[in-house]
């Protein structure tokens, strides 16, 4: 399955938000389900 990658740098997100998105994608990718607790643990919120 091919999914086109979106250039998140072209969207009006803060650098911190972009970093969190990249961190989540690196950890979970396309094929893993994750929840709020996973996000909180991974990005330190």
CHARMM-style PDB file with segment names, atoms N, HN, CA, C and O in Angstrom:
ATOM      1  N   UNK     1       0.841  -1.184   0.000  1.00  0.00      PROA
ATOM      2  CA  UNK     1       0.000   0.000   0.000  1.00  0.00      PROA
ATOM      3  C   UNK     1       0.878   1.237   0.000  1.00  0.00      PROA
ATOM      4  O   UNK     1       1.735   1.387   0.872  1.00  0.00      PROA
ATOM      5  N   UNK     2       0.682   2.116  -0.955  1.00  0.00      PROA
ATOM      6  HN  UNK     2      -0.014   1.993  -1.664  1.00  0.00      PROA
ATOM      7  CA  UNK     2       1.452   3.351  -1.031  1.00  0.00      PROA
ATOM      8  C   UNK     2       0.623   4.495  -0.473  1.00  0.00      PROA
ATOM      9  O   UNK     2      -0.515   4.709  -0.891  1.00  0.00      PROA
ATOM     10  N   UNK     3       1.191   5.221   0.465  1.00  0.00      PROA
ATOM     11  HN  UNK     3       2.115   5.046   0.805  1.00  0.00      PROA
ATOM     12  CA  UNK     3       0.534   6.396   1.027  1.00  0.00      PROA
ATOM     13  C   UNK     3       1.447   7.576   0.771  1.00  0.00      PROA
ATOM     14  O   UNK     3       2.626   7.552   1.125  1.00  0.00      PROA
ATOM     15  N   UNK     4       0.902   8.602   0.159  1.00  0.00      PROA
ATOM     16  HN  UNK     4      -0.055   8.622  -0.128  1.00  0.00      PROA
ATOM     17  CA  UNK     4       1.702   9.783  -0.154  1.00  0.00      PROA
ATOM     18  C   UNK     4       2.047  10.536   1.123  1.00  0.00      PROA
ATOM     19  O   UNK     4       1.172  10.805   1.946  1.00  0.00      PROA
ATOM     20  N   UNK     5       3.313  10.875   1.288  1.00  0.00      PROA
ATOM     21  HN  UNK     5       4.024  10.656   0.619  1.00  0.00      PROA
ATOM     22  CA  UNK     5       3.779  11.595   2.460  1.00  0.00      PROA
ATOM     23  C   UNK     5       3.490  13.084   2.283  1.00  0.00      PROA
ATOM     24  O   UNK     5       3.808  13.668   1.247  1.00  0.00      PROA
ATOM     25  N   UNK     6       2.891  13.681   3.289  1.00  0.00      PROA
ATOM     26  HN  UNK     6       2.633  13.206   4.130  1.00  0.00      PROA
ATOM     27  CA  UNK     6       2.566  15.102   3.262  1.00  0.00      PROA
ATOM     28  C   UNK     6       3.743  15.881   3.838  1.00  0.00      PROA
ATOM     29  O   UNK     6       4.339  15.469   4.833  1.00  0.00      PROA
ATOM     30  N   UNK     7       4.070  16.985   3.225  1.00  0.00      PROA
ATOM     31  HN  UNK     7       3.585  17.320   2.417  1.00  0.00      PROA
ATOM     32  CA  UNK     7       5.135  17.852   3.724  1.00  0.00      PROA
ATOM     33  C   UNK     7       4.573  18.681   4.874  1.00  0.00      PROA
ATOM     34  O   UNK     7       3.989  19.741   4.649  1.00  0.00      PROA
ATOM     35  N   UNK     8       4.751  18.195   6.120  1.00  0.00      PROA
ATOM     36  HN  UNK     8       5.225  17.334   6.302  1.00  0.00      PROA
ATOM     37  CA  UNK     8       4.177  18.895   7.257  1.00  0.00      PROA
ATOM     38  C   UNK     8       4.847  20.234   7.511  1.00  0.00      PROA
ATOM     39  O   UNK     8       4.307  21.068   8.237  1.00  0.00      PROA
ATOM     40  N   UNK     9       6.007  20.448   6.926  1.00  0.00      PROA
ATOM     41  HN  UNK     9       6.446  19.771   6.336  1.00  0.00      PROA
ATOM     42  CA  UNK     9       6.665  21.751   7.043  1.00  0.00      PROA
ATOM     43  C   UNK     9       5.927  22.837   6.286  1.00  0.00      PROA
ATOM     44  O   UNK     9       6.098  24.022   6.573  1.00  0.00      PROA
ATOM     45  N   UNK    10       5.098  22.440   5.311  1.00  0.00      PROA
ATOM     46  HN  UNK    10       4.959  21.477   5.078  1.00  0.00      PROA
ATOM     47  CA  UNK    10       4.362  23.428   4.530  1.00  0.00      PROA
ATOM     48  C   UNK    10       3.046  23.827   5.203  1.00  0.00      PROA
ATOM     49  O   UNK    10       2.368  24.744   4.739  1.00  0.00      PROA
ATOM     50  N   UNK    11       2.686  23.148   6.286  1.00  0.00      PROA
ATOM     51  HN  UNK    11       3.237  22.404   6.663  1.00  0.00      PROA
ATOM     52  CA  UNK    11       1.468  23.459   7.036  1.00  0.00      PROA
ATOM     53  C   UNK    11       1.848  24.386   8.183  1.00  0.00      PROA
ATOM     54  O   UNK    11       2.988  24.374   8.648  1.00  0.00      PROA
ATOM     55  N   UNK    12       0.906  25.177   8.628  1.00  0.00      PROA
ATOM     56  HN  UNK    12      -0.020  25.188   8.250  1.00  0.00      PROA
ATOM     57  CA  UNK    12       1.196  26.170   9.655  1.00  0.00      PROA
ATOM     58  C   UNK    12       1.177  25.563  11.067  1.00  0.00      PROA
ATOM     59  O   UNK    12       0.335  25.915  11.893  1.00  0.00      PROA
ATOM     60  N   UNK    13       2.123  24.640  11.329  1.00  0.00      PROA
ATOM     61  HN  UNK    13       2.806  24.353  10.658  1.00  0.00      PROA
ATOM     62  CA  UNK    13       2.297  24.058  12.652  1.00  0.00      PROA
ATOM     63  C   UNK    13       3.550  24.652  13.278  1.00  0.00      PROA
ATOM     64  O   UNK    13       4.462  25.080  12.571  1.00  0.00      PROA
ATOM     65  N   UNK    14       3.593  24.678  14.611  1.00  0.00      PROA
ATOM     66  HN  UNK    14       2.853  24.330  15.186  1.00  0.00      PROA
ATOM     67  CA  UNK    14       4.813  25.113  15.286  1.00  0.00      PROA
ATOM     68  C   UNK    14       5.887  24.047  15.101  1.00  0.00      PROA
ATOM     69  O   UNK    14       5.584  22.896  14.785  1.00  0.00      PROA
ATOM     70  N   UNK    15       7.128  24.433  15.296  1.00  0.00      PROA
ATOM     71  HN  UNK    15       7.374  25.367  15.552  1.00  0.00      PROA
ATOM     72  CA  UNK    15       8.239  23.479  15.165  1.00  0.00      PROA
ATOM     73  C   UNK    15       8.103  22.352  16.186  1.00  0.00      PROA
ATOM     74  O   UNK    15       8.448  21.206  15.897  1.00  0.00      PROA
ATOM     75  N   UNK    16       7.606  22.670  17.366  1.00  0.00      PROA
ATOM     76  HN  UNK    16       7.326  23.601  17.600  1.00  0.00      PROA
ATOM     77  CA  UNK    16       7.425  21.663  18.411  1.00  0.00      PROA
ATOM     78  C   UNK    16       6.382  20.628  17.984  1.00  0.00      PROA
ATOM     79  O   UNK    16       6.578  19.428  18.180  1.00  0.00      PROA
ATOM     80  N   UNK    17       5.273  21.092  17.402  1.00  0.00      PROA
ATOM     81  HN  UNK    17       5.114  22.067  17.243  1.00  0.00      PROA
ATOM     82  CA  UNK    17       4.235  20.179  16.932  1.00  0.00      PROA
ATOM     83  C   UNK    17       4.762  19.294  15.816  1.00  0.00      PROA
ATOM     84  O   UNK    17       4.497  18.092  15.804  1.00  0.00      PROA
ATOM     85  N   UNK    18       5.506  19.869  14.881  1.00  0.00      PROA
ATOM     86  HN  UNK    18       5.721  20.845  14.891  1.00  0.00      PROA
ATOM     87  CA  UNK    18       6.107  19.092  13.797  1.00  0.00      PROA
ATOM     88  C   UNK    18       7.034  18.026  14.361  1.00  0.00      PROA
ATOM     89  O   UNK    18       7.029  16.884  13.901  1.00  0.00      PROA
ATOM     90  N   UNK    19       7.827  18.397  15.354  1.00  0.00      PROA
ATOM     91  HN  UNK    19       7.831  19.324  15.728  1.00  0.00      PROA
ATOM     92  CA  UNK    19       8.731  17.430  15.987  1.00  0.00      PROA
ATOM     93  C   UNK    19       7.936  16.284  16.624  1.00  0.00      PROA
ATOM     94  O   UNK    19       8.324  15.122  16.501  1.00  0.00      PROA
ATOM     95  N   UNK    20       6.832  16.601  17.301  1.00  0.00      PROA
ATOM     96  HN  UNK    20       6.517  17.544  17.401  1.00  0.00      PROA
ATOM     97  CA  UNK    20       6.007  15.568  17.921  1.00  0.00      PROA
ATOM     98  C   UNK    20       5.398  14.642  16.865  1.00  0.00      PROA
ATOM     99  O   UNK    20       5.358  13.427  17.060  1.00  0.00      PROA
ATOM    100  N   UNK    21       4.931  15.199  15.763  1.00  0.00      PROA
ATOM    101  HN  UNK    21       4.964  16.186  15.605  1.00  0.00      PROA
ATOM    102  CA  UNK    21       4.358  14.387  14.684  1.00  0.00      PROA
ATOM    103  C   UNK    21       5.413  13.443  14.129  1.00  0.00      PROA
ATOM    104  O   UNK    21       5.144  12.259  13.930  1.00  0.00      PROA
ATOM    105  N   UNK    22       6.607  13.955  13.880  1.00  0.00      PROA
ATOM    106  HN  UNK    22       6.826  14.917  14.042  1.00  0.00      PROA
ATOM    107  CA  UNK    22       7.688  13.121  13.336  1.00  0.00      PROA
ATOM    108  C   UNK    22       8.071  12.019  14.318  1.00  0.00      PROA
ATOM    109  O   UNK    22       8.312  10.881  13.917  1.00  0.00      PROA
ATOM    110  N   UNK    23       8.129  12.357  15.604  1.00  0.00      PROA
ATOM    111  HN  UNK    23       7.933  13.282  15.930  1.00  0.00      PROA
ATOM    112  CA  UNK    23       8.463  11.372  16.636  1.00  0.00      PROA
ATOM    113  C   UNK    23       7.416  10.257  16.683  1.00  0.00      PROA
ATOM    114  O   UNK    23       7.760   9.077  16.759  1.00  0.00      PROA
ATOM    115  N   UNK    24       6.141  10.638  16.638  1.00  0.00      PROA
ATOM    116  HN  UNK    24       5.861  11.596  16.576  1.00  0.00      PROA
ATOM    117  CA  UNK    24       5.063   9.639  16.645  1.00  0.00      PROA
ATOM    118  C   UNK    24       5.127   8.743  15.419  1.00  0.00      PROA
ATOM    119  O   UNK    24       4.950   7.529  15.522  1.00  0.00      PROA
ATOM    120  N   UNK    25       5.377   9.334  14.269  1.00  0.00      PROA
ATOM    121  HN  UNK    25       5.520  10.320  14.185  1.00  0.00      PROA
ATOM    122  CA  UNK    25       5.436   8.541  13.044  1.00  0.00      PROA
ATOM    123  C   UNK    25       6.621   7.584  13.064  1.00  0.00      PROA
ATOM    124  O   UNK    25       6.496   6.435  12.639  1.00  0.00      PROA
ATOM    125  N   UNK    26       7.764   8.044  13.554  1.00  0.00      PROA
ATOM    126  HN  UNK    26       7.865   8.978  13.899  1.00  0.00      PROA
ATOM    127  CA  UNK    26       8.936   7.172  13.639  1.00  0.00      PROA
ATOM    128  C   UNK    26       8.660   5.979  14.549  1.00  0.00      PROA
ATOM    129  O   UNK    26       9.100   4.865  14.265  1.00  0.00      PROA
ATOM    130  N   UNK    27       7.940   6.207  15.631  1.00  0.00      PROA
ATOM    131  HN  UNK    27       7.582   7.112  15.862  1.00  0.00      PROA
ATOM    132  CA  UNK    27       7.657   5.139  16.590  1.00  0.00      PROA
ATOM    133  C   UNK    27       6.552   4.199  16.117  1.00  0.00      PROA
ATOM    134  O   UNK    27       6.686   2.983  16.254  1.00  0.00      PROA
ATOM    135  N   UNK    28       5.466   4.733  15.565  1.00  0.00      PROA
ATOM    136  HN  UNK    28       5.358   5.720  15.453  1.00  0.00      PROA
ATOM    137  CA  UNK    28       4.284   3.940  15.268  1.00  0.00      PROA
ATOM    138  C   UNK    28       4.053   3.678  13.786  1.00  0.00      PROA
ATOM    139  O   UNK    28       3.380   2.707  13.442  1.00  0.00      PROA
ATOM    140  N   UNK    29       4.584   4.504  12.906  1.00  0.00      PROA
ATOM    141  HN  UNK    29       5.132   5.293  13.186  1.00  0.00      PROA
ATOM    142  CA  UNK    29       4.425   4.292  11.475  1.00  0.00      PROA
ATOM    143  C   UNK    29       2.976   4.289  11.039  1.00  0.00      PROA
ATOM    144  O   UNK    29       2.122   4.914  11.667  1.00  0.00      PROA
ATOM    145  N   UNK    30       2.705   3.571   9.943  1.00  0.00      PROA
ATOM    146  HN  UNK    30       3.399   3.063   9.433  1.00  0.00      PROA
ATOM    147  CA  UNK    30       1.365   3.517   9.370  1.00  0.00      PROA
ATOM    148  C   UNK    30       0.511   2.392   9.942  1.00  0.00      PROA
ATOM    149  O   UNK    30      -0.716   2.480   9.918  1.00  0.00      PROA
ATOM    150  N   UNK    31       1.135   1.343  10.454  1.00  0.00      PROA
ATOM    151  HN  UNK    31       2.132   1.272  10.473  1.00  0.00      PROA
ATOM    152  CA  UNK    31       0.405   0.108  10.733  1.00  0.00      PROA
ATOM    153  C   UNK    31       0.224  -0.220  12.204  1.00  0.00      PROA
ATOM    154  O   UNK    31      -0.071  -1.365  12.547  1.00  0.00      PROA
ATOM    155  N   UNK    32       0.394   0.756  13.076  1.00  0.00      PROA
ATOM    156  HN  UNK    32       0.634   1.686  12.797  1.00  0.00      PROA
ATOM    157  CA  UNK    32       0.237   0.476  14.498  1.00  0.00      PROA
ATOM    158  C   UNK    32      -0.745   1.461  15.105  1.00  0.00      PROA
ATOM    159  O   UNK    32      -0.674   2.665  14.859  1.00  0.00      PROA
ATOM    160  N   UNK    33      -1.660   0.931  15.898  1.00  0.00      PROA
ATOM    161  HN  UNK    33      -1.717  -0.047  16.098  1.00  0.00      PROA
ATOM    162  CA  UNK    33      -2.641   1.766  16.582  1.00  0.00      PROA
ATOM    163  C   UNK    33      -2.014   2.267  17.876  1.00  0.00      PROA
ATOM    164  O   UNK    33      -1.318   1.522  18.565  1.00  0.00      PROA
ATOM    165  N   UNK    34      -2.264   3.533  18.204  1.00  0.00      PROA
ATOM    166  HN  UNK    34      -2.830   4.139  17.644  1.00  0.00      PROA
ATOM    167  CA  UNK    34      -1.752   4.088  19.458  1.00  0.00      PROA
ATOM    168  C   UNK    34      -2.807   5.001  20.057  1.00  0.00      PROA
ATOM    169  O   UNK    34      -3.694   5.496  19.360  1.00  0.00      PROA
ATOM    170  N   UNK    35      -2.696   5.211  21.342  1.00  0.00      PROA
ATOM    171  HN  UNK    35      -1.975   4.810  21.908  1.00  0.00      PROA
ATOM    172  CA  UNK    35      -3.691   6.018  22.048  1.00  0.00      PROA
ATOM    173  C   UNK    35      -3.064   7.196  22.764  1.00  0.00      PROA
ATOM    174  O   UNK    35      -1.874   7.482  22.634  1.00  0.00      PROA
ATOM    175  N   UNK    36      -3.905   7.859  23.517  1.00  0.00      PROA
ATOM    176  HN  UNK    36      -4.872   7.626  23.622  1.00  0.00      PROA
ATOM    177  CA  UNK    36      -3.494   9.065  24.231  1.00  0.00      PROA
ATOM    178  C   UNK    36      -2.317   8.809  25.174  1.00  0.00      PROA
ATOM    179  O   UNK    36      -1.367   9.591  25.211  1.00  0.00      PROA
ATOM    180  N   UNK    37      -2.380   7.722  25.928  1.00  0.00      PROA
ATOM    181  HN  UNK    37      -3.151   7.086  25.897  1.00  0.00      PROA
ATOM    182  CA  UNK    37      -1.313   7.416  26.873  1.00  0.00      PROA
ATOM    183  C   UNK    37       0.019   7.177  26.155  1.00  0.00      PROA
ATOM    184  O   UNK    37       1.072   7.590  26.640  1.00  0.00      PROA
ATOM    185  N   UNK    38      -0.032   6.507  24.995  1.00  0.00      PROA
ATOM    186  HN  UNK    38      -0.887   6.172  24.601  1.00  0.00      PROA
ATOM    187  CA  UNK    38       1.179   6.279  24.203  1.00  0.00      PROA
ATOM    188  C   UNK    38       1.798   7.612  23.775  1.00  0.00      PROA
ATOM    189  O   UNK    38       3.012   7.803  23.854  1.00  0.00      PROA
ATOM    190  N   UNK    39       0.943   8.521  23.324  1.00  0.00      PROA
ATOM    191  HN  UNK    39      -0.043   8.365  23.261  1.00  0.00      PROA
ATOM    192  CA  UNK    39       1.415   9.842  22.891  1.00  0.00      PROA
ATOM    193  C   UNK    39       2.021  10.591  24.071  1.00  0.00      PROA
ATOM    194  O   UNK    39       3.101  11.169  23.954  1.00  0.00      PROA
ATOM    195  N   UNK    40       1.339  10.580  25.191  1.00  0.00      PROA
ATOM    196  HN  UNK    40       0.462  10.110  25.286  1.00  0.00      PROA
ATOM    197  CA  UNK    40       1.839  11.283  26.374  1.00  0.00      PROA
ATOM    198  C   UNK    40       3.199  10.755  26.809  1.00  0.00      PROA
ATOM    199  O   UNK    40       4.099  11.530  27.132  1.00  0.00      PROA
ATOM    200  N   UNK    41       3.344   9.437  26.816  1.00  0.00      PROA
ATOM    201  HN  UNK    41       2.613   8.807  26.554  1.00  0.00      PROA
ATOM    202  CA  UNK    41       4.622   8.834  27.221  1.00  0.00      PROA
ATOM    203  C   UNK    41       5.739   9.166  26.230  1.00  0.00      PROA
ATOM    204  O   UNK    41       6.857   9.484  26.635  1.00  0.00      PROA
ATOM    205  N   UNK    42       5.442   9.094  24.958  1.00  0.00      PROA
ATOM    206  HN  UNK    42       4.533   8.836  24.629  1.00  0.00      PROA
ATOM    207  CA  UNK    42       6.466   9.270  23.939  1.00  0.00      PROA
ATOM    208  C   UNK    42       6.961  10.703  23.821  1.00  0.00      PROA
ATOM    209  O   UNK    42       8.166  10.932  23.713  1.00  0.00      PROA
ATOM    210  N   UNK    43       6.053  11.666  23.839  1.00  0.00      PROA
ATOM    211  HN  UNK    43       5.074  11.480  23.926  1.00  0.00      PROA
ATOM    212  CA  UNK    43       6.474  13.059  23.647  1.00  0.00      PROA
ATOM    213  C   UNK    43       6.597  13.824  24.947  1.00  0.00      PROA
ATOM    214  O   UNK    43       6.934  15.008  24.944  1.00  0.00      PROA
ATOM    215  N   UNK    44       6.325  13.155  26.068  1.00  0.00      PROA
ATOM    216  HN  UNK    44       6.051  12.193  26.071  1.00  0.00      PROA
ATOM    217  CA  UNK    44       6.551  13.765  27.377  1.00  0.00      PROA
ATOM    218  C   UNK    44       5.518  14.792  27.777  1.00  0.00      PROA
ATOM    219  O   UNK    44       5.838  15.774  28.446  1.00  0.00      PROA
ATOM    220  N   UNK    45       4.282  14.572  27.372  1.00  0.00      PROA
ATOM    221  HN  UNK    45       4.023  13.774  26.828  1.00  0.00      PROA
ATOM    222  CA  UNK    45       3.208  15.508  27.774  1.00  0.00      PROA
ATOM    223  C   UNK    45       2.488  14.998  28.994  1.00  0.00      PROA
ATOM    224  OT1 UNK    45       1.559  15.646  29.478  1.00  0.00      PROA
TER     225      UNK     45
END
